[in-house]
Amino acid sequence: QVRLVESGGGSVQPGGSLRLSCVASGTRRSFYVMYWYRQAPGKQRDMVAWISSSGGTHYADSVKGRFTISRDNAKNTVYLQMNSLKPEDTAVYYCKYVPGDYWGQGTQVTVSS
């Protein structure tokens, strides 16, 4: 059973930065994909970015150039560096582990002046 724990959320003013972390435990796999998703109130959960075990990445158009996903395989940790934050980035951010579709509990990000 894979367990994911996110951290790093909080409140920030527009233009600010936050770095989210997601630690995966209970896995010995070397090859897996880690995703970041987000869900704003009343909206569906949308993919933000993903990173493969070899370091390949993909971003949603809405965050390209502002967010950077990275991973530390030795620590089973994936990061999401979020810069130039906008109010529309406000959401609960979740990480997901594939294969198996495991989800973390989410961390709240609020961007407001």
N, C-alpha and C positions, 0 to 999 in steps of 0.2 A: 504494500500500500504506500503510495507516494503522498507525502504531506508537503504542502506549500504554505509558506508564511511570508506575507508582504509587510513592508514597513516603509516609512519615509514620507507618508502623506502629511498634509497639513494645509494651512491657509497662507496665501501669498498674494501680493498685489499684482496687478497686470504688469507684464514685463519681467516678472521675477522668475526664479528657477527653483526646482525641486529635483531630488534624485530618489527614485523609488528602488527598493531592493526586494527580491523574492528568493528565498532560500528553499531549496528542494531537499527533502530527506526521505529515506526509505527506498532509494534507487541506487543501483549499481551499474545502470546502463551508461555507456559512453556516448551513445548516439540518441539524441532526443532533441526535439524542437521546443523552445520556450516562447510563449506568446504573452503579450500584454493586451488586455481588452479594457474598455471603459464603458460605464453605463451611467448616463445622466438621468435624473428623475423623470419618469414618464416616457423614457425612450428605450430603445432596444440596446442590447449590449453589442458594441462594435469593436472590431479588431483595430488596435493601434499600431502594433509592430510585432515582428517575430524574428527569431534568430536561430539558426541551425547549429548543430554541434561543431560544424566546420567554420562557423562565423558568418555565413551568408545571412543577409538581413533584408527585410522588406518593411515598408512603412505605408500607413494610410496617407493619402494625399494631404489631409488636413494637418498633419504633423511633420511632413517632410521639411527638412532644413531647420527644424526647431527641436525635435526629439532625437535622441540617440540611444539605441538599445545595445547592450554589451553583455558579456557573460564571463564568469570566472569558473572554468570547468573544475578546477581543483577544489573550489568551495561550493560547487553545485549552486551557484548564485547567478541570477540574471538581474541586470540593472536597467533602469529607464531614466536617462538624464533628460529633464524637460526644461528647456529655456524659452525665453520670450513668451511666457504663459499668457493666455487670454481668458477672459471670463467663460468663453465657450468650452474651455478645457475642463471646467468644473464637472466632476463625476467621481464615482467610485471606480478605482482602478483595480483590476484583477490580473493575476498571472495564471497561465495555463500550461500544463505539461502534456506533451504528446510524444509517445503513444499512451493511450489510456484515458485521455480527457480529464485529467485531474485539475481542480481549481483551488485557488487560495480563497481566503475569507474576504479579501478586498481591503483597500485603504482609501480613505476619502481625500480628495484633492479639491480645494476650494480656491478659486481665483476671483478676488473681489477687491475693489477699492473702498 
